[in-house]
Amino acid sequence: MNRSRGLFVVLATVGILLGAAAPAAAVPSAQDASFLVGIHQANLYEIASGNLAAQKGTTDEVRRLGQLIAADHTRFDAAVVAVADQVKVALPDKPAQEQMDVLKELAATTGPTFDQVWITREIVTQGESLQAARTELNYGFDPRVKDLARQSDEMFMTHVNELHRVGAGVNVG
């Protein structure tokens, strides 16, 4: 009886020591956190930009593509917000200042010039987001965040291809 009680005390002590040595919840890497914040801001920008195109576009194709981009980024952002919540990364509530400036410029642009400026800007911003996703895939750590980057790759490529196709019809160089 004494022997089993001694074994219990030893096992309990080891358990306590191991429990105390267990790592706390992992903090996301700087790369993972940066990707989540940046892609969330890009999504907010793309939703607003797509909605502008859906309202102000002068062709059916620009309006359709604006709706598609806004819808795709709305769905994708829901996944980004969910993962950011899981890994405890606080997200901003608006796009970056530079993105806000572009939205302001787009809102002030009208007619066929709007279509050309919007498509040109979208090709750039979608490309930047694609590059951010690929950087996350190469240098990120958290598998949930890397999975978001993987999911986004096809969406960005589809958007860029569609933007080039529609841009050819509205004389975007």
Order of alpha helices (4+ residues) and beta strands (2+ residues): alpha-alpha-alpha-alpha-alpha-alpha
